[in-house]
Amino acid sequence: MTRSLYISYDGVLEPLGKSQVIPYLKGLSKTGLRFILLTYEKKYFIDCKNKQELFQQLKKENIEWHSLRYHKKPLILSTFFDIFEGLIICIIFVCIQRVDIVHARGYVSSAIALILKKIFKVKFIFDTRGFWADEKAESSHWNRNSILYKFTKFLELIFIKNADEIIVLTIKAKFFIKDKYFHSGNITIIPCCVDTEIFKPDQDCQVKTRIENSLNGKFVFAHTGSLENWYMKNEMLDYFKSAKKITPESHFLILSHSPKGEILKLISEKGLQMADFTIKAVSFEKMPEYLSVVDVGMIFIDLGFSKAACFPTKFSEFLSCGIPIISSNKIGDTEELILNNKVGVIVNNFNEKEYARTFLELLKLKDERDLEDRCRQLAKKEFSLNVGIERYQKIYTRTTDGLQS
């Protein structure tokens, strides 16, 4: 029986882990694979009440979950500490439980996986999640001339050269790796998928949630997830301000665990009314309920090289719920998907004229009876959880065959 060690620097107690780690592992475990899951959990989530419940749930799925505390400070040193602590734990797993494959989600996890591959000759799956060093540089956390940036880009090359399988989120990322690093091995594209049976339009839920949140008669915009780093808060609020001139009943629903201070300050500075905003931190389980009231989802991300490898989870979730999207351009493969399937509009310039033009275009789309169905069908075809699990299964089959040859 093939046993895989799955390492994620993202915790499974937070929404991203619940969306982009657990569903895949549950699906793969049904194919006969056995997983040891190691995650790094942030302080905000680690003391949550459902930790033991999740542990038991995973155990029933033949997923053995172990968690370590994620450390943020001191900068850099904390990451090296996390790598060292994780490596010690993983060496024990490999030695005692006879691990065959190490599946590393992201760069920090891959540093551990690479060492395990060199020492124990296990198979290494590099699940990139994007170009991390460039993301850090473009969010002004790192300088491209710094030793840290150059060292991480060097590690990126080493991971790619040593990985038995590589997973990317976008077509653009795949061809960049092939062209830049002359990589001829297996690279699989698996975007951030969604369980289309959970994220779906629900009329009864819509009525209930609109009443509970005083949203009846409102045209609801939504932003979900982080408000930090490369998310364009200024531009999103400016767009909303422009849209209210056309549709005065517009309301902005912000579902995020990020601190509220900065967004509240921006709302005030722009002369917007707090009554036009609902800002909440909701659980992953509650997300479909809130999305049921949304008329349009917003995805505004700073332009940069790293965004070619980016695929926001919210993109799949919006479409699966039948929600069209207003998006900035050049985010991974999403621009082509939106335009080719007529499921939203692309903002190419950040000024009031462009905001008004695209919003009017969006309102015309909303008048089309089959818009919701187009969104749903695209999600089911390209980003459903079943699609993701099937692609992961093929990767594991190839890797397992490699163990036997």
C-alpha positions as CSV (number, residue, x, y, z in Angstrom):
1,M,0.0,0.0,0.0
2,T,1.4,3.4,-1.1
3,R,1.8,5.8,1.8
4,S,2.3,9.5,1.2
5,L,3.5,12.3,3.5
6,Y,1.6,15.5,2.6
7,I,3.2,18.7,3.9
8,S,1.4,22.0,3.9
9,Y,2.7,25.2,5.3
10,D,-1.0,26.4,5.1
11,G,-3.1,25.2,8.0
12,V,-6.2,23.0,7.5
13,L,-8.0,24.9,10.3
14,E,-8.1,28.0,8.1
15,P,-10.4,28.4,5.1
16,L,-7.7,27.9,2.5
17,G,-6.7,24.5,4.0
18,K,-10.3,23.4,4.3
19,S,-10.9,24.3,0.6
20,Q,-7.6,23.3,-1.0
21,V,-6.1,20.5,1.0
22,I,-8.7,18.4,2.9
23,P,-11.1,17.8,0.0
24,Y,-8.4,16.5,-2.3
25,L,-6.9,14.2,0.4
26,K,-10.4,12.8,1.2
27,G,-11.0,12.1,-2.4
28,L,-7.6,10.5,-3.0
29,S,-7.9,8.3,0.2
30,K,-10.9,6.7,-1.4
31,T,-8.7,5.4,-4.2
32,G,-6.6,3.4,-1.7
33,L,-3.8,5.9,-1.0
34,R,-2.9,6.5,2.7
35,F,-1.8,9.9,3.9
36,I,0.1,11.3,6.8
37,L,-0.8,15.0,6.8
38,L,1.6,17.6,8.4
39,T,0.3,21.2,8.6
40,Y,1.4,24.4,10.2
41,E,-1.4,26.1,12.0
42,K,-1.6,29.8,12.8
43,K,-2.4,31.0,16.3
44,Y,-5.7,32.5,15.3
45,F,-7.0,29.1,14.3
46,I,-5.1,26.6,16.4
47,D,-7.3,26.9,19.5
48,C,-10.6,26.6,17.6
49,K,-13.2,24.3,19.0
50,N,-13.5,22.0,16.0
51,K,-9.8,20.9,16.0
52,Q,-10.5,17.5,17.6
53,E,-13.6,17.0,15.5
54,L,-11.5,17.6,12.3
55,F,-8.9,15.2,13.6
56,Q,-11.5,12.4,14.1
57,Q,-13.0,13.2,10.7
58,L,-9.7,12.8,8.9
59,K,-8.9,9.7,10.9
60,K,-12.0,8.0,9.5
61,E,-10.8,8.9,6.0
62,N,-7.4,7.1,6.7
63,I,-5.7,10.5,6.9
64,E,-3.3,10.7,9.9
65,W,-3.1,14.4,10.8
66,H,-0.3,16.1,12.7
67,S,0.0,19.8,13.2
68,L,2.8,22.2,14.2
69,R,2.6,25.8,15.2
70,Y,3.3,28.3,12.4
71,H,5.8,31.0,13.5
72,K,5.9,34.4,11.9
73,K,8.4,36.2,14.1
74,P,11.3,36.8,14.0
75,L,11.2,37.2,10.2
76,I,13.3,34.6,8.3
77,L,14.5,32.9,11.4
78,S,11.0,31.7,12.3
79,T,10.7,30.1,8.8
80,F,14.0,28.3,9.2
81,F,12.9,27.1,12.7
82,D,9.6,25.8,11.1
83,I,11.6,23.9,8.4
84,F,13.9,22.4,11.0
85,E,11.1,21.3,13.3
86,G,9.1,19.9,10.4
87,L,12.2,18.0,9.1
88,I,12.7,16.3,12.4
89,I,9.1,15.2,12.6
90,C,9.1,14.1,8.9
91,I,12.3,12.0,9.3
92,I,10.5,10.1,12.1
93,F,7.5,9.5,9.8
94,V,9.6,8.3,7.0
95,C,11.6,5.9,9.2
96,I,8.8,4.5,11.2
97,Q,5.9,4.5,8.7
98,R,7.8,3.7,5.5
99,V,6.7,6.7,3.5
100,D,7.0,6.3,-0.3
101,I,6.0,9.7,-1.6
102,V,6.4,13.2,-0.1
103,H,3.9,15.7,-1.5
104,A,5.0,19.2,-0.7
105,R,2.6,22.1,-1.0
106,G,4.6,25.3,-1.5
107,Y,8.2,26.2,-1.2
108,V,8.8,25.9,2.6
109,S,7.3,22.4,2.5
110,S,9.4,21.5,-0.5
111,A,12.6,22.4,1.4
112,I,11.7,19.6,3.8
113,A,10.7,17.3,0.9
114,L,14.0,17.8,-1.0
115,I,16.1,16.8,2.0
116,L,14.0,13.7,2.6
117,K,14.4,12.8,-1.1
118,K,18.2,13.1,-0.9
119,I,18.4,11.1,2.3
120,F,15.8,8.4,1.9
121,K,15.3,8.4,-1.9
122,V,11.5,9.0,-1.6
123,K,9.5,10.4,-4.5
124,F,9.0,14.2,-4.4
125,I,5.9,15.9,-5.7
126,F,6.5,19.7,-6.0
127,D,3.0,21.4,-5.7
128,T,4.2,24.9,-6.5
129,R,1.1,27.1,-5.7
130,G,2.8,30.0,-7.6
131,F,6.2,31.7,-7.8
132,W,6.7,32.5,-4.1
133,A,9.9,34.6,-4.3
134,D,8.3,36.8,-6.9
135,E,5.1,37.1,-4.9
136,K,7.1,38.3,-1.9
137,A,9.0,40.8,-4.1
138,E,5.9,42.2,-5.7
139,S,4.2,42.6,-2.4
140,S,7.2,44.7,-1.2
141,H,8.2,42.1,1.5
142,W,11.5,41.3,-0.3
143,N,13.9,43.1,-2.6
144,R,14.8,41.3,-5.8
145,N,18.5,42.2,-5.2
146,S,18.4,40.6,-1.7
147,I,20.2,37.4,-0.8
148,L,16.9,36.0,0.4
149,Y,15.2,36.5,-2.9
150,K,18.1,35.1,-4.9
151,F,18.4,32.1,-2.6
152,T,14.7,31.3,-2.9
153,K,14.9,31.5,-6.7
154,F,17.9,29.2,-6.5
155,L,15.8,26.8,-4.4
156,E,13.0,27.0,-7.0
157,L,15.4,25.7,-9.6
158,I,16.6,22.9,-7.4
159,F,13.0,21.9,-6.6
160,I,12.1,21.8,-10.3
161,K,15.2,19.8,-11.2
162,N,14.7,17.2,-8.4
163,A,10.9,16.8,-8.4
164,D,9.4,13.6,-9.8
165,E,6.2,15.5,-10.5
166,I,5.4,19.2,-10.7
167,I,2.0,20.7,-10.2
168,V,1.1,24.3,-11.2
169,L,-2.1,26.4,-11.2
170,T,-2.0,27.8,-14.7
171,I,-1.1,27.1,-18.3
172,K,1.2,30.2,-18.2
173,A,3.2,28.8,-15.2
174,K,3.6,25.5,-16.9
175,F,5.1,27.0,-20.1
176,F,7.3,29.4,-18.1
177,I,8.9,26.4,-16.2
178,K,9.4,24.5,-19.4
179,D,11.0,27.5,-21.2
180,K,12.9,29.0,-18.4
181,Y,14.3,25.9,-16.8
182,F,14.3,23.6,-19.9
183,H,12.2,21.2,-17.9
184,S,11.0,18.1,-19.9
185,G,9.4,16.2,-17.1
186,N,5.7,15.9,-16.0
187,I,4.0,19.2,-15.2
188,T,0.3,19.0,-14.4
189,I,-2.1,22.0,-14.3
190,I,-4.5,21.8,-11.4
191,P,-6.2,25.1,-10.7
192,C,-7.8,25.8,-7.3
193,C,-10.9,23.6,-7.5
194,V,-14.2,23.7,-5.7
195,D,-16.8,21.3,-4.5
196,T,-19.6,22.2,-6.8
197,E,-22.1,20.3,-4.7
198,I,-21.4,22.6,-1.8
199,F,-20.9,25.8,-3.6
200,K,-24.0,26.2,-5.7
201,P,-27.0,28.5,-6.1
202,D,-29.6,28.1,-3.3
203,Q,-32.8,30.2,-3.6
204,D,-34.0,29.2,-0.1
205,C,-30.7,30.1,1.5
206,Q,-30.6,33.3,-0.5
207,V,-33.9,34.5,0.9
208,K,-32.9,33.6,4.4
209,T,-29.5,35.2,4.3
210,R,-30.7,38.4,2.6
211,I,-33.3,38.9,5.4
212,E,-30.9,38.1,8.2
213,N,-28.3,40.6,6.8
214,S,-30.8,43.3,5.7
215,L,-29.8,42.9,2.0
216,N,-33.2,42.7,0.4
217,G,-33.3,45.0,-2.6
218,K,-29.5,45.3,-2.7
219,F,-27.2,44.7,-5.6
220,V,-24.4,42.9,-3.7
221,F,-20.7,43.0,-4.6
222,A,-18.4,40.6,-2.8
223,H,-14.8,40.2,-2.0
224,T,-13.7,37.0,-0.2
225,G,-10.5,36.0,1.5
226,S,-7.4,38.1,2.3
227,L,-7.3,41.9,2.1
228,E,-3.6,42.0,2.4
229,N,-0.5,42.0,0.2
230,W,-1.4,42.3,-3.5
231,Y,-5.2,42.8,-3.2
232,M,-6.1,46.2,-4.5
233,K,-8.4,47.6,-1.8
234,N,-8.2,51.2,-3.0
235,E,-9.2,50.3,-6.6
236,M,-12.0,48.0,-5.4
237,L,-13.6,50.7,-3.3
238,D,-13.2,53.2,-6.1
239,Y,-15.0,50.8,-8.4
240,F,-17.8,50.3,-5.9
241,K,-18.1,54.1,-5.5
242,S,-18.4,54.5,-9.3
243,A,-21.0,51.6,-9.5
244,K,-23.2,53.2,-6.8
245,K,-23.6,56.2,-9.1
246,I,-25.2,53.8,-11.7
247,T,-26.9,51.4,-9.2
248,P,-27.5,53.3,-5.9
249,E,-28.8,50.2,-4.2
250,S,-25.3,48.6,-4.4
251,H,-23.9,47.0,-1.3
252,F,-20.4,45.6,-0.6
253,L,-20.1,42.3,1.2
254,I,-16.5,41.6,2.5
255,L,-15.9,38.1,3.9
256,S,-12.4,38.1,5.3
257,H,-10.3,37.1,8.4
258,S,-7.9,40.0,7.7
259,P,-7.8,42.8,10.2
260,K,-10.5,45.4,9.5
261,G,-8.7,48.5,10.5
262,E,-7.2,49.4,7.1
263,I,-10.3,48.8,5.0
264,L,-12.5,50.7,7.5
265,K,-10.1,53.6,7.3
266,L,-10.2,53.6,3.5
267,I,-14.0,53.5,3.4
268,S,-14.1,56.6,5.6
269,E,-11.4,58.4,3.6
270,K,-13.3,57.8,0.3
271,G,-16.5,59.3,1.8
272,L,-18.3,56.0,1.5
273,Q,-21.1,55.1,4.0
274,M,-20.5,52.2,6.4
275,A,-24.2,51.3,5.9
276,D,-23.2,50.2,2.4
277,F,-20.8,47.6,3.7
278,T,-21.1,44.3,5.5
279,I,-17.7,43.1,6.8
280,K,-17.5,39.6,8.4
281,A,-15.1,36.8,9.2
282,V,-17.0,33.7,8.4
283,S,-16.0,30.0,8.4
284,F,-15.4,28.1,5.3
285,E,-18.6,26.1,6.0
286,K,-20.7,29.3,6.0
287,M,-19.2,30.7,2.8
288,P,-21.8,29.2,0.4
289,E,-24.6,30.6,2.5
290,Y,-23.2,34.1,2.2
291,L,-22.3,33.7,-1.5
292,S,-26.0,32.9,-2.2
293,V,-26.8,36.6,-1.9
294,V,-24.0,37.9,-4.1
295,D,-24.7,39.4,-7.5
296,V,-21.1,39.9,-8.6
297,G,-17.7,38.9,-7.3
298,M,-14.7,41.1,-7.4
299,I,-11.1,40.0,-7.9
300,F,-8.6,43.0,-8.1
301,I,-5.0,41.9,-7.8
302,D,-1.8,44.0,-8.5
303,L,-0.2,43.2,-11.8
304,G,3.2,41.5,-11.7
305,F,5.2,38.6,-13.1
306,S,4.1,36.2,-10.3
307,K,0.4,36.7,-11.2
308,A,0.9,34.5,-14.3
309,A,1.0,31.6,-11.9
310,C,-1.9,32.8,-9.8
311,F,-5.4,31.2,-9.6
312,P,-7.5,32.7,-6.8
313,T,-9.7,30.1,-5.0
314,K,-12.5,32.7,-5.0
315,F,-12.6,32.5,-8.8
316,S,-13.9,28.9,-8.8
317,E,-16.2,29.5,-5.8
318,F,-17.9,32.5,-7.4
319,L,-18.5,30.7,-10.7
320,S,-19.7,27.5,-8.9
321,C,-22.3,29.6,-7.2
322,G,-23.4,31.1,-10.5
323,I,-21.8,34.5,-9.8
324,P,-20.2,36.5,-12.6
325,I,-16.9,38.2,-11.9
326,I,-15.4,41.7,-12.2
327,S,-11.6,41.2,-12.4
328,S,-8.4,43.0,-13.1
329,N,-6.5,41.7,-16.0
330,K,-3.6,39.3,-16.4
331,I,-4.3,37.1,-13.4
332,G,-3.1,33.6,-14.5
333,D,-5.5,32.1,-17.0
334,T,-8.6,33.8,-15.6
335,E,-8.8,36.7,-18.1
336,E,-9.2,34.3,-21.1
337,L,-11.7,32.1,-19.1
338,I,-13.9,35.1,-18.3
339,L,-13.9,36.6,-21.8
340,N,-14.1,33.3,-23.7
341,N,-17.1,32.1,-21.6
342,K,-18.8,35.5,-21.1
343,V,-19.0,35.1,-17.3
344,G,-17.8,38.5,-16.3
345,V,-15.8,41.6,-17.3
346,I,-12.2,42.6,-17.3
347,V,-11.0,45.9,-16.0
348,N,-7.9,47.0,-18.0
349,N,-7.4,50.5,-16.5
350,F,-8.1,51.9,-13.1
351,N,-10.1,55.0,-13.7
352,E,-13.8,56.0,-13.4
353,K,-14.4,55.8,-17.2
354,E,-13.3,52.2,-17.3
355,Y,-15.2,51.4,-14.1
356,A,-18.5,52.8,-15.6
357,R,-17.9,51.1,-18.9
358,T,-17.3,47.6,-17.4
359,F,-20.1,47.9,-14.9
360,L,-22.6,48.7,-17.6
361,E,-21.3,45.8,-19.5
362,L,-21.7,43.6,-16.4
363,L,-25.3,44.8,-16.0
364,K,-26.1,43.7,-19.6
365,L,-24.6,40.3,-18.8
366,K,-26.8,40.1,-15.7
367,D,-29.8,40.5,-18.0
368,E,-29.0,37.3,-19.9
369,R,-31.1,34.4,-18.5
370,D,-28.4,31.8,-19.0
371,L,-25.6,33.7,-17.2
372,E,-25.9,31.7,-14.0
373,D,-25.9,28.5,-15.9
374,R,-22.8,29.5,-17.9
375,C,-20.9,30.2,-14.7
376,R,-21.9,26.9,-13.2
377,Q,-21.1,24.9,-16.3
378,L,-17.6,26.4,-16.6
379,A,-17.0,25.6,-12.9
380,K,-18.2,22.0,-13.3
381,K,-16.2,21.5,-16.4
382,E,-12.8,23.0,-15.5
383,F,-12.7,23.5,-11.7
384,S,-14.8,20.9,-10.0
385,L,-13.3,18.9,-7.1
386,N,-13.7,15.8,-9.2
387,V,-11.5,17.2,-11.9
388,G,-8.8,18.1,-9.4
389,I,-8.9,14.7,-7.7
390,E,-8.7,12.9,-11.1
391,R,-5.6,14.8,-12.1
392,Y,-4.0,14.2,-8.7
393,Q,-4.8,10.5,-9.0
394,K,-3.0,10.3,-12.3
395,I,0.1,11.9,-10.7
396,Y,0.1,9.4,-7.9
397,T,-0.4,6.5,-10.3
398,R,2.7,7.6,-12.3
399,T,4.7,8.2,-9.1
400,T,3.7,4.8,-7.7
401,D,4.6,3.0,-10.9
402,G,8.0,4.7,-10.7
403,L,8.4,3.1,-7.2
404,Q,8.0,-0.3,-8.7
405,S,10.2,0.1,-11.8
